[in-house]
Amino acid sequence: MSASLNYPKAVSIVEVGPRDGLQNESAPLSTGDKVALVEGLVDAGLRYVETGSFVNPRWIPQMADSGDVFQQIARVPDVTYAALTPNLKGFDRAMDAGASEVAVFAAASESFSQRNINCSISESIERFLPVMEAAKTSGVKVRGYVSCVLGCPYEGEIAPAAVLKVSQALLDMGCYEISLGDTIGTGTPGSMDTLLNALVPSLTAGRLALHCHNSYGQALANLLVGLQYGIRRIDSSVAGLGGCPYATGASGNVATEDVVYMLQGMGIQTGVNLNALVNVGTDCCKKLGRETQSAVAKARG
């Protein structure tokens, strides 16, 4: 079967551990340890690191020191240090801190949007307009996240048409790429195939990335389907940092180590040193007082 498939020759990994990972970890990590994490990931070869989030610290106290992290890291040329910015105030703070680019987030589920950010999907997109205008004026790229693309904790299955509508809206606003998030990890290769079959013809694979959670152990299988559609950007989190807040006891983000191992085994270039990456994840987990969620790291002891 593989002989007939045209997989990408290279895949760019978006490392989300320092933001999406740590914001869902109950144990706090010091600013210095966050800086060491970001620098270690870059040293391991990652060229896009989601470094922090400029949201109200009352919502996500784990990200309250993001400005300090951005200002303390030793920058490496040609590395993107990205920030999540829900509004214009957050965008301004990200710019003051020296973020390379920013991201905004919406949901494909109305219920999730209301409970997560207290507004409808259309209202959330309207809130991004000032951010998009400011980013355009500043020459800053904006990435778009869409949550719950394969399932919602409140609504269950989500129709691909709903995902297409919000993704197209974000692209029309000026986002250069849409990261499709299986937020609760309930997607399967079948549902991923159905989703991408609906999205890729009009949005194109080059403007899509996949952000898979491994709650049900399906993340790598779902990513493989994405590769078959020509998607060349994958979000992942070192050591699988970040639990799934909607599935008690379930793992969250797919581990970057496991993604890199799979891609290397397929002959797909990532530019990442797997041994160095495993060490970064192991060190971070020791500081957090938790076990790694990476199967590769566990297998290597």
C-alpha positions as CSV (number, residue, x, y, z in Angstrom):
1,M,0.0,0.0,0.0
2,S,2.8,2.4,0.9
3,A,4.3,2.2,-2.5
4,S,1.3,4.0,-4.0
5,L,1.3,6.8,-1.5
6,N,3.2,10.0,-1.9
7,Y,4.2,11.0,1.6
8,P,5.9,14.4,2.1
9,K,9.7,14.3,2.1
10,A,9.9,16.6,5.1
11,V,7.6,17.6,7.9
12,S,7.8,20.7,10.0
13,I,6.9,20.1,13.7
14,V,5.2,22.8,15.8
15,E,6.4,22.1,19.3
16,V,3.5,23.1,21.7
17,G,4.9,21.7,25.0
18,P,5.9,25.0,26.5
19,R,2.4,26.5,26.0
20,D,-0.3,24.0,25.3
21,G,1.5,21.4,27.3
22,L,2.5,23.3,30.4
23,Q,-0.8,25.2,30.7
24,N,-2.6,21.8,31.3
25,E,0.0,20.6,33.9
26,S,-1.1,20.9,37.5
27,A,2.5,21.2,38.8
28,P,4.1,24.6,38.2
29,L,7.4,25.0,36.4
30,S,9.7,27.9,37.3
31,T,10.4,30.6,34.7
32,G,14.0,29.5,34.6
33,D,13.0,25.9,33.9
34,K,10.6,27.1,31.1
35,V,13.5,29.0,29.5
36,A,15.7,25.8,29.7
37,L,12.9,23.8,28.2
38,V,12.5,26.1,25.2
39,E,16.2,26.4,24.6
40,G,16.6,22.6,24.9
41,L,13.9,22.0,22.3
42,V,15.6,24.4,19.9
43,D,19.0,22.7,20.6
44,A,17.4,19.4,19.7
45,G,16.5,20.8,16.3
46,L,13.0,22.1,16.6
47,R,12.5,25.3,14.6
48,Y,9.0,26.3,15.7
49,V,8.3,26.5,19.4
50,E,5.1,27.8,20.9
51,T,6.8,29.6,23.8
52,G,3.9,31.0,25.8
53,S,0.5,32.5,25.9
54,F,-0.7,36.1,26.6
55,V,-4.1,35.4,28.1
56,N,-5.6,36.7,31.4
57,P,-3.5,35.0,34.1
58,R,-6.7,34.5,36.1
59,W,-7.8,32.1,33.4
60,I,-4.4,30.3,32.9
61,P,-2.0,31.1,35.8
62,Q,0.5,28.7,34.4
63,M,1.2,31.2,31.6
64,A,1.4,34.3,33.8
65,D,5.2,34.5,33.3
66,S,5.2,34.2,29.5
67,G,6.6,37.7,29.0
68,D,9.6,36.8,31.2
69,V,10.2,33.6,29.4
70,F,10.2,35.3,26.0
71,Q,12.6,37.9,27.2
72,Q,15.0,35.5,28.9
73,I,15.4,32.9,26.2
74,A,18.6,32.9,24.1
75,R,17.3,33.4,20.6
76,V,18.5,31.3,17.7
77,P,18.2,32.7,14.1
78,D,15.5,31.2,11.9
79,V,13.5,29.8,14.9
80,T,9.9,30.9,15.4
81,Y,9.0,31.7,19.0
82,A,5.3,31.9,18.8
83,A,2.6,33.1,21.3
84,L,-1.1,32.5,21.7
85,T,-3.0,35.9,21.8
86,P,-6.8,35.9,22.3
87,N,-7.2,39.7,21.9
88,L,-5.5,42.9,21.1
89,K,-4.1,43.4,24.6
90,G,-2.5,40.0,24.4
91,F,-1.1,40.8,21.0
92,D,0.5,44.0,22.3
93,R,2.0,42.1,25.2
94,A,3.4,39.5,22.8
95,M,4.9,42.1,20.6
96,D,6.5,43.8,23.6
97,A,8.0,40.5,24.7
98,G,9.4,39.8,21.2
99,A,7.2,37.0,19.9
100,S,8.0,35.9,16.3
101,E,4.4,35.3,15.4
102,V,1.0,34.8,17.1
103,A,-1.9,32.5,17.1
104,V,-5.7,32.9,17.6
105,F,-8.1,30.2,18.5
106,A,-11.7,29.3,17.7
107,A,-13.8,26.2,17.9
108,A,-15.9,24.1,15.6
109,S,-18.4,23.5,18.4
110,E,-20.7,26.2,19.6
111,S,-21.1,24.6,23.0
112,F,-17.3,24.4,23.4
113,S,-16.9,28.0,22.3
114,Q,-19.5,29.2,24.8
115,R,-18.0,27.3,27.7
116,N,-14.3,27.8,26.8
117,I,-14.3,31.5,25.9
118,N,-17.8,32.6,26.7
119,C,-19.0,33.6,23.3
120,S,-20.3,32.1,20.1
121,I,-18.0,31.0,17.2
122,S,-19.0,34.1,15.1
123,E,-18.4,36.4,18.1
124,S,-15.0,34.8,18.7
125,I,-14.0,35.5,15.1
126,E,-15.1,39.1,15.4
127,R,-12.9,39.5,18.4
128,F,-9.9,38.6,16.3
129,L,-10.4,41.4,13.8
130,P,-8.4,44.0,15.8
131,V,-5.6,41.4,16.3
132,M,-5.5,40.7,12.6
133,E,-5.4,44.4,11.7
134,A,-2.6,45.0,14.2
135,A,-0.7,42.0,13.0
136,K,-1.0,43.1,9.4
137,T,0.2,46.6,10.3
138,S,3.2,45.1,12.2
139,G,4.0,42.5,9.5
140,V,3.4,39.7,11.9
141,K,2.1,36.3,10.8
142,V,-1.0,34.8,12.5
143,R,-1.8,31.1,12.8
144,G,-5.3,29.9,13.5
145,Y,-6.4,27.1,15.8
146,V,-9.7,25.3,15.5
147,S,-10.7,23.1,18.4
148,C,-12.9,20.1,18.6
149,V,-12.6,19.2,14.9
150,L,-13.3,15.5,15.5
151,G,-15.4,15.6,18.6
152,C,-16.7,17.8,21.4
153,P,-17.1,17.0,25.1
154,Y,-20.6,18.6,25.0
155,E,-21.9,17.9,21.5
156,G,-20.2,14.6,20.5
157,E,-19.3,14.3,16.8
158,I,-18.7,17.5,14.9
159,A,-19.8,17.8,11.2
160,P,-16.9,18.5,8.8
161,A,-19.0,21.3,7.3
162,A,-18.7,23.1,10.7
163,V,-15.0,22.7,10.7
164,L,-14.7,23.9,7.1
165,K,-16.8,27.0,7.8
166,V,-14.7,28.3,10.8
167,S,-11.4,27.3,9.1
168,Q,-12.4,29.3,6.0
169,A,-13.4,32.3,8.1
170,L,-10.0,32.3,9.8
171,L,-8.1,32.0,6.5
172,D,-10.2,34.8,5.0
173,M,-9.3,37.0,7.9
174,G,-5.6,36.6,7.2
175,C,-4.4,33.5,9.1
176,Y,-1.7,31.8,7.0
177,E,-2.5,28.3,8.4
178,I,-5.1,26.4,10.3
179,S,-4.2,23.9,13.0
180,L,-7.0,21.3,13.2
181,G,-7.3,20.2,16.8
182,D,-8.7,16.9,18.0
183,T,-9.1,18.5,21.4
184,I,-10.4,15.4,23.3
185,G,-8.6,12.8,21.2
186,T,-11.7,10.9,20.1
187,G,-10.9,10.9,16.4
188,T,-10.0,7.8,14.5
189,P,-8.4,7.3,11.1
190,G,-11.9,6.9,9.7
191,S,-13.2,10.2,11.0
192,M,-9.9,12.0,10.2
193,D,-10.2,10.7,6.6
194,T,-13.8,12.0,6.4
195,L,-12.7,15.4,7.7
196,L,-9.7,15.9,5.4
197,N,-11.7,14.7,2.4
198,A,-14.1,17.6,3.1
199,L,-11.4,20.2,3.8
200,V,-8.4,19.6,1.6
201,P,-10.0,20.1,-1.8
202,S,-11.0,23.7,-1.0
203,L,-8.4,24.7,1.7
204,T,-5.4,22.7,0.4
205,A,-3.1,20.6,2.5
206,G,-0.5,23.3,2.5
207,R,-2.6,25.6,4.7
208,L,-3.5,22.9,7.2
209,A,-1.7,21.4,10.2
210,L,-2.8,18.6,12.6
211,H,-3.0,18.9,16.4
212,C,-3.9,15.5,17.7
213,H,-4.4,14.5,21.3
214,N,-3.7,10.9,22.2
215,S,-6.5,10.3,24.8
216,Y,-7.7,7.2,23.0
217,G,-4.3,6.1,21.6
218,Q,-5.3,7.2,18.0
219,A,-3.0,10.2,17.5
220,L,-0.2,8.6,15.4
221,A,-2.7,6.7,13.3
222,N,-4.7,10.0,12.7
223,L,-1.4,11.8,11.8
224,L,-0.6,9.1,9.3
225,V,-3.9,9.8,7.5
226,G,-3.0,13.5,7.4
227,L,0.4,12.6,5.8
228,Q,-1.5,10.7,3.1
229,Y,-3.4,13.8,2.3
230,G,-0.1,15.7,1.9
231,I,-0.2,17.6,5.2
232,R,3.4,18.7,6.2
233,R,2.9,20.4,9.5
234,I,2.3,18.6,12.8
235,D,1.7,20.0,16.3
236,S,3.1,17.9,19.1
237,S,4.3,18.2,22.7
238,V,7.6,16.9,24.1
239,A,7.0,14.1,26.6
240,G,3.3,14.4,25.8
241,L,3.0,17.3,28.2
242,G,-0.5,18.5,28.9
243,G,-3.3,16.2,30.0
244,C,-6.7,16.1,28.4
245,P,-9.0,18.2,30.7
246,Y,-12.1,16.6,29.4
247,A,-11.1,12.9,29.9
248,T,-10.1,12.0,33.4
249,G,-6.8,10.2,33.5
250,A,-6.3,10.4,29.7
251,S,-3.1,11.6,28.1
252,G,-3.2,14.8,26.2
253,N,-1.0,16.0,23.3
254,V,0.8,13.4,21.2
255,A,4.4,13.2,22.2
256,T,6.9,14.9,19.9
257,E,9.4,12.0,20.5
258,D,6.8,9.5,19.2
259,V,6.0,11.6,16.1
260,V,9.7,12.1,15.3
261,Y,10.3,8.3,15.7
262,M,7.4,7.5,13.3
263,L,8.5,10.0,10.7
264,Q,12.1,9.0,10.8
265,G,11.0,5.4,10.3
266,M,9.1,6.5,7.2
267,G,12.2,8.3,5.8
268,I,10.5,11.7,6.4
269,Q,12.9,14.5,7.4
270,T,12.2,16.5,10.6
271,G,15.6,18.0,11.4
272,V,15.2,16.8,15.0
273,N,17.8,14.9,17.0
274,L,15.6,12.2,18.7
275,N,18.1,11.3,21.4
276,A,18.5,15.0,22.4
277,L,14.7,15.4,22.4
278,V,14.2,12.4,24.7
279,N,16.6,13.9,27.1
280,V,14.8,17.2,27.1
281,G,11.5,15.6,27.8
282,T,12.9,13.3,30.5
283,D,14.5,16.3,32.3
284,C,11.3,18.3,32.1
285,C,9.2,15.5,33.5
286,K,11.6,15.1,36.5
287,K,11.1,18.8,37.3
288,L,7.3,18.4,37.0
289,G,7.4,15.2,39.2
290,R,5.5,13.1,36.6
291,E,6.2,10.3,34.1
292,T,6.7,11.0,30.4
293,Q,3.8,10.1,28.2
294,S,6.2,9.3,25.3
295,A,6.2,5.6,24.3
296,V,9.6,6.1,22.8
297,A,11.1,7.6,25.9
298,K,9.6,4.8,28.0
299,A,10.9,2.1,25.7
300,R,14.4,3.6,25.9
301,G,14.3,3.7,29.7
